[in-house]
């Protein structure tokens, strides 16, 4: 469904801060895949999501989605294909708008917007039913400003918004990293429920080796802008954290294993 062909991205070209963020990455993602991406700081994980979504343009290579060449399309054009949840709970939602208004924006992604009433009664009922799934009591607070919600509530809402209309692909950029363990588990469980329900093709970045093994059918390891290891299917299911640590050492050296990964 998505073909990433020999993409490279360099930041600050010609300066002392020049950084090769992606170095000839080749990757294919099939319809219905749930791919977890793991790697140390500076491995190129977030840059990969940013070039897919159009935040950054690539210096070399192509990105093909359903035979549509995305390579030179700007971010706002690509937005109709992708749902995204960021690491920062404050991103992905509009804090000055009501919960129902945020959902209405997500529900209309990629659609024509006329001069009808902003939110119909039937839409309100639909939003309430969707909010009940979060089990956070937000269905009774639809007119509350999103800025008054906790970080965990906002992240759960952002995840719901990203999947309210099924995207061609869901991009998750360490979307539980800023949450406490209990809230992180709740959001991860919700992630599984929402992605499995409609078989959304998903790319999830994580520092947590347990999560990288537990979630999805494929695992990709990155280091210094390259894919250095990939595993899927039964082999992935049988992986243990110790096995993943050995793979890091074999393919990238022990220095690629960060404290954050070990603590996670």
The 8 nearest C-alpha neighbors of each residue, nearest first, counted from 0:
[[1, 29, 65, 30, 64, 28, 2, 27],
 [2, 0, 64, 28, 63, 27, 3, 65],
 [3, 1, 27, 63, 62, 26, 4, 64],
 [4, 2, 62, 26, 25, 27, 61, 1],
 [3, 5, 25, 61, 60, 6, 2, 62],
 [4, 6, 23, 60, 24, 25, 7, 3],
 [7, 5, 60, 23, 24, 59, 4, 61],
 [8, 6, 21, 22, 23, 59, 58, 57],
 [7, 9, 21, 58, 57, 20, 19, 10],
 [8, 10, 19, 18, 20, 12, 11, 7],
 [9, 11, 18, 12, 17, 19, 8, 20],
 [12, 10, 17, 14, 16, 13, 18, 9],
 [13, 11, 17, 10, 14, 9, 18, 16],
 [12, 14, 17, 11, 15, 16, 10, 18],
 [15, 13, 16, 17, 12, 11, 18, 10],
 [14, 16, 17, 13, 11, 12, 18, 10],
 [15, 17, 14, 11, 18, 12, 10, 13],
 [18, 16, 11, 12, 14, 15, 10, 13],
 [17, 19, 10, 9, 20, 16, 11, 12],
 [18, 20, 9, 21, 8, 22, 10, 224],
 [19, 21, 224, 43, 8, 9, 18, 22],
 [22, 20, 224, 7, 8, 19, 43, 225],
 [21, 23, 7, 224, 225, 24, 19, 20],
 [22, 24, 5, 6, 7, 21, 25, 225],
 [25, 23, 5, 6, 22, 225, 26, 21],
 [26, 24, 4, 5, 3, 23, 6, 27],
 [27, 25, 3, 2, 24, 4, 28, 1],
 [26, 28, 2, 1, 3, 29, 25, 0],
 [29, 27, 1, 0, 32, 2, 26, 30],
 [30, 28, 0, 32, 31, 27, 1, 200],
 [29, 31, 0, 32, 200, 28, 199, 1],
 [30, 32, 200, 198, 199, 29, 33, 201],
 [33, 31, 200, 29, 30, 34, 201, 28],
 [34, 32, 215, 201, 216, 200, 202, 217],
 [35, 33, 217, 202, 215, 218, 32, 201],
 [34, 36, 203, 218, 211, 204, 202, 219],
 [37, 35, 204, 219, 220, 218, 203, 205],
 [36, 38, 220, 205, 206, 204, 221, 219],
 [39, 37, 221, 42, 220, 222, 206, 40],
 [38, 40, 42, 255, 257, 256, 41, 222],
 [39, 41, 42, 38, 257, 43, 255, 44],
 [42, 40, 43, 39, 223, 20, 44, 222],
 [41, 43, 222, 223, 224, 39, 40, 221],
 [42, 44, 224, 46, 20, 41, 45, 21],
 [45, 43, 47, 46, 42, 204, 48, 36],
 [44, 46, 48, 47, 43, 49, 172, 204],
 [47, 45, 49, 43, 48, 44, 50, 20],
 [46, 48, 44, 45, 50, 49, 43, 51],
 [49, 47, 51, 45, 46, 50, 52, 44],
 [48, 50, 46, 54, 52, 47, 51, 55],
 [49, 51, 55, 53, 47, 52, 48, 56],
 [50, 52, 48, 49, 53, 47, 62, 54],
 [51, 53, 49, 50, 54, 74, 48, 77],
 [54, 52, 74, 50, 55, 51, 73, 49],
 [53, 55, 49, 74, 52, 50, 56, 73],
 [56, 54, 50, 53, 49, 57, 46, 52],
 [57, 55, 50, 53, 58, 54, 71, 70],
 [56, 58, 8, 59, 7, 50, 55, 6],
 [59, 57, 8, 7, 56, 9, 60, 6],
 [58, 60, 7, 6, 57, 5, 61, 8],
 [61, 59, 6, 5, 4, 7, 57, 58],
 [60, 62, 4, 70, 3, 6, 63, 5],
 [63, 61, 3, 70, 69, 2, 68, 4],
 [62, 64, 68, 2, 67, 66, 1, 69],
 [63, 65, 1, 67, 66, 0, 68, 2],
 [66, 64, 0, 67, 63, 1, 68, 2],
 [65, 67, 64, 63, 68, 0, 1, 2],
 [68, 66, 64, 65, 63, 69, 62, 70],
 [67, 69, 63, 70, 62, 66, 64, 61],
 [70, 68, 72, 62, 71, 63, 67, 64],
 [69, 71, 62, 61, 68, 72, 56, 57],
 [70, 72, 69, 73, 56, 68, 53, 57],
 [71, 73, 69, 70, 76, 74, 77, 53],
 [74, 72, 76, 75, 53, 71, 77, 54],
 [73, 75, 53, 77, 76, 54, 52, 78],
 [74, 76, 78, 77, 73, 79, 53, 72],
 [77, 75, 78, 74, 73, 72, 79, 80],
 [76, 78, 74, 79, 75, 80, 52, 73],
 [77, 79, 75, 81, 80, 76, 74, 52],
 [80, 78, 109, 77, 81, 108, 76, 166],
 [79, 81, 167, 78, 166, 77, 168, 82],
 [82, 80, 168, 166, 78, 169, 79, 167],
 [81, 83, 161, 169, 166, 170, 168, 162],
 [84, 82, 170, 169, 171, 161, 81, 85],
 [83, 85, 171, 174, 158, 172, 157, 91],
 [86, 84, 172, 174, 87, 90, 171, 83],
 [85, 87, 174, 173, 172, 88, 176, 177],
 [86, 88, 89, 85, 90, 177, 174, 154],
 [89, 87, 154, 150, 90, 153, 86, 85],
 [90, 88, 87, 92, 91, 153, 150, 94],
 [91, 89, 88, 92, 87, 85, 93, 84],
 [90, 92, 157, 84, 89, 85, 93, 88],
 [93, 91, 90, 157, 94, 101, 89, 153],
 [94, 92, 96, 95, 101, 145, 91, 146],
 [93, 95, 146, 145, 96, 92, 144, 89],
 [96, 94, 93, 144, 146, 145, 97, 92],
 [97, 95, 144, 94, 93, 100, 145, 101],
 [96, 98, 144, 142, 100, 143, 99, 145],
 [97, 99, 141, 101, 100, 145, 143, 142],
 [98, 100, 102, 141, 97, 101, 103, 142],
 [101, 99, 103, 97, 102, 98, 96, 104],
 [102, 100, 104, 98, 103, 99, 97, 105],
 [101, 103, 99, 105, 100, 104, 160, 106],
 [102, 104, 100, 106, 101, 105, 99, 107],
 [105, 103, 101, 107, 102, 106, 100, 108],
 [104, 106, 102, 108, 160, 103, 107, 101],
 [107, 105, 103, 104, 108, 164, 102, 163],
 [108, 106, 110, 104, 105, 109, 103, 112],
 [107, 109, 105, 110, 106, 79, 104, 164],
 [108, 110, 79, 107, 111, 78, 80, 106],
 [111, 109, 107, 108, 112, 106, 79, 113],
 [112, 110, 113, 109, 107, 108, 114, 115],
 [113, 111, 110, 114, 107, 115, 109, 117],
 [112, 114, 115, 111, 116, 117, 110, 107],
 [113, 115, 116, 112, 117, 111, 118, 119],
 [116, 114, 113, 117, 112, 118, 119, 111],
 [117, 115, 118, 119, 114, 113, 120, 112],
 [116, 118, 115, 119, 103, 114, 100, 113],
 [119, 117, 116, 122, 120, 123, 103, 100],
 [118, 120, 122, 121, 123, 116, 117, 124],
 [121, 119, 123, 122, 124, 118, 125, 116],
 [122, 120, 124, 123, 119, 125, 118, 126],
 [121, 123, 125, 119, 120, 124, 126, 118],
 [124, 122, 120, 126, 125, 121, 127, 119],
 [123, 125, 127, 121, 122, 126, 128, 120],
 [124, 126, 122, 128, 123, 127, 121, 129],
 [125, 127, 123, 129, 128, 124, 130, 122],
 [128, 126, 138, 130, 124, 129, 125, 123],
 [129, 127, 125, 131, 126, 130, 124, 132],
 [128, 130, 126, 127, 131, 132, 125, 133],
 [129, 131, 127, 138, 132, 133, 128, 137],
 [132, 130, 128, 133, 134, 129, 138, 127],
 [131, 133, 130, 134, 129, 128, 135, 189],
 [132, 134, 131, 135, 130, 155, 189, 129],
 [135, 133, 132, 131, 136, 130, 137, 138],
 [134, 136, 133, 137, 152, 131, 130, 138],
 [135, 137, 138, 134, 139, 131, 140, 130],
 [138, 136, 140, 139, 135, 130, 141, 131],
 [137, 139, 127, 130, 136, 140, 131, 141],
 [138, 140, 137, 141, 136, 127, 142, 130],
 [141, 139, 137, 143, 138, 142, 136, 98],
 [140, 142, 98, 99, 143, 138, 139, 137],
 [141, 143, 97, 140, 98, 99, 144, 100],
 [144, 142, 97, 140, 141, 98, 145, 147],
 [143, 145, 97, 96, 146, 147, 95, 98],
 [144, 146, 94, 147, 148, 98, 97, 96],
 [145, 147, 94, 144, 148, 95, 93, 96],
 [148, 146, 145, 144, 149, 143, 94, 95],
 [149, 147, 145, 146, 152, 153, 150, 144],
 [148, 150, 152, 151, 153, 147, 146, 154],
 [151, 149, 153, 88, 152, 154, 148, 178],
 [150, 152, 154, 153, 149, 182, 155, 178],
 [153, 151, 149, 155, 154, 150, 148, 156],
 [154, 152, 156, 150, 151, 155, 88, 157],
 [153, 155, 157, 88, 151, 156, 152, 150],
 [156, 154, 158, 152, 157, 153, 186, 151],
 [155, 157, 153, 159, 154, 158, 160, 152],
 [158, 156, 154, 160, 159, 155, 91, 153],
 [159, 157, 161, 155, 156, 160, 84, 154],
 [158, 160, 156, 162, 157, 161, 163, 155],
 [161, 159, 157, 163, 105, 158, 162, 102],
 [162, 160, 82, 158, 159, 83, 163, 157],
 [161, 163, 165, 164, 159, 160, 158, 82],
 [164, 162, 160, 159, 161, 165, 106, 105],
 [163, 165, 162, 106, 166, 161, 105, 108],
 [164, 166, 162, 163, 167, 199, 197, 161],
 [167, 165, 168, 81, 80, 82, 164, 169],
 [166, 168, 80, 81, 165, 200, 169, 199],
 [167, 169, 200, 81, 166, 201, 82, 199],
 [168, 170, 201, 82, 83, 81, 200, 202],
 [169, 171, 83, 202, 201, 203, 82, 172],
 [172, 170, 203, 84, 174, 83, 173, 204],
 [171, 173, 85, 204, 174, 86, 203, 84],
 [174, 172, 205, 86, 204, 176, 175, 171],
 [173, 175, 86, 172, 85, 171, 176, 84],
 [176, 174, 183, 178, 173, 177, 86, 186],
 [175, 177, 173, 178, 174, 86, 183, 205],
 [178, 176, 175, 86, 87, 179, 174, 88],
 [179, 177, 183, 175, 176, 182, 151, 180],
 [178, 180, 182, 181, 183, 177, 176, 175],
 [181, 179, 183, 182, 184, 178, 175, 185],
 [182, 180, 184, 183, 179, 185, 178, 186],
 [181, 183, 185, 184, 179, 180, 151, 178],
 [184, 182, 180, 175, 186, 178, 185, 181],
 [185, 183, 187, 181, 182, 186, 188, 180],
 [184, 186, 182, 188, 183, 187, 189, 181],
 [185, 187, 189, 183, 188, 184, 155, 190],
 [188, 186, 190, 184, 189, 185, 183, 191],
 [189, 187, 185, 191, 190, 186, 184, 192],
 [188, 190, 186, 192, 187, 191, 193, 185],
 [191, 189, 187, 188, 193, 192, 194, 186],
 [192, 190, 188, 194, 189, 193, 195, 187],
 [191, 193, 189, 195, 190, 194, 196, 188],
 [192, 194, 196, 190, 191, 195, 189, 197],
 [195, 193, 199, 191, 198, 196, 192, 197],
 [194, 196, 198, 192, 197, 193, 191, 199],
 [197, 195, 193, 194, 198, 192, 199, 191],
 [196, 198, 195, 199, 194, 193, 165, 31],
 [199, 197, 195, 31, 194, 196, 200, 32],
 [200, 198, 194, 197, 31, 201, 168, 195],
 [199, 201, 31, 168, 32, 33, 30, 169],
 [202, 200, 33, 169, 168, 199, 170, 34],
 [201, 203, 34, 170, 35, 33, 171, 169],
 [204, 202, 171, 35, 36, 170, 172, 34],
 [205, 203, 36, 172, 173, 35, 171, 37],
 [204, 206, 173, 207, 37, 36, 203, 211],
 [207, 205, 260, 37, 208, 38, 263, 259],
 [206, 208, 263, 210, 205, 209, 260, 211],
 [207, 209, 211, 210, 240, 206, 212, 260],
 [210, 208, 212, 211, 207, 213, 240, 239],
 [209, 211, 213, 207, 212, 208, 214, 205],
 [212, 210, 208, 35, 209, 213, 214, 207],
 [213, 211, 209, 210, 214, 208, 238, 235],
 [214, 212, 210, 211, 209, 215, 236, 208],
 [215, 213, 210, 212, 211, 35, 216, 33],
 [216, 214, 33, 34, 217, 35, 213, 32],
 [215, 217, 231, 33, 232, 34, 32, 214],
 [218, 216, 231, 34, 215, 230, 35, 33],
 [219, 217, 35, 230, 34, 229, 36, 231],
 [220, 218, 229, 36, 228, 35, 37, 221],
 [219, 221, 37, 228, 38, 227, 226, 36],
 [222, 220, 226, 38, 225, 42, 227, 37],
 [221, 223, 42, 225, 224, 38, 227, 226],
 [224, 222, 42, 225, 43, 41, 20, 221],
 [223, 225, 21, 43, 20, 22, 42, 222],
 [224, 226, 222, 221, 22, 223, 24, 227],
 [227, 225, 221, 220, 228, 24, 222, 219],
 [226, 228, 221, 220, 225, 250, 222, 229],
 [229, 227, 220, 226, 219, 230, 221, 250],
 [230, 228, 219, 218, 220, 231, 227, 217],
 [229, 231, 218, 235, 217, 234, 219, 228],
 [230, 232, 217, 235, 216, 234, 218, 233],
 [233, 231, 235, 234, 216, 236, 217, 230],
 [232, 234, 236, 235, 237, 231, 216, 238],
 [233, 235, 237, 232, 236, 231, 238, 230],
 [236, 234, 231, 238, 233, 237, 232, 230],
 [237, 235, 233, 234, 238, 232, 212, 213],
 [236, 238, 234, 235, 233, 239, 212, 232],
 [239, 237, 235, 236, 242, 234, 212, 240],
 [238, 240, 242, 241, 243, 237, 212, 209],
 [239, 241, 243, 242, 208, 244, 209, 238],
 [240, 242, 244, 239, 243, 245, 238, 246],
 [243, 241, 245, 239, 240, 244, 238, 246],
 [242, 244, 246, 240, 245, 241, 247, 239],
 [245, 243, 241, 247, 246, 242, 240, 248],
 [246, 244, 248, 242, 243, 247, 249, 241],
 [245, 247, 243, 249, 244, 248, 250, 242],
 [248, 246, 244, 250, 251, 245, 249, 252],
 [247, 249, 252, 253, 245, 246, 251, 250],
 [250, 248, 246, 247, 251, 252, 245, 253],
 [249, 251, 247, 248, 246, 252, 227, 228],
 [252, 250, 247, 248, 255, 249, 222, 253],
 [253, 251, 248, 254, 255, 249, 250, 247],
 [252, 254, 248, 255, 256, 247, 251, 249],
 [255, 253, 256, 252, 257, 251, 248, 247],
 [256, 254, 253, 39, 252, 251, 257, 247],
 [257, 255, 254, 253, 39, 260, 258, 247],
 [258, 256, 259, 260, 39, 255, 261, 254],
 [259, 257, 261, 260, 262, 256, 263, 39],
 [258, 260, 262, 257, 261, 263, 206, 207],
 [261, 259, 263, 206, 257, 258, 262, 207],
 [260, 262, 258, 263, 259, 257, 256, 207],
 [263, 261, 259, 260, 258, 207, 257, 206],
 [262, 207, 260, 261, 259, 206, 208, 209]]
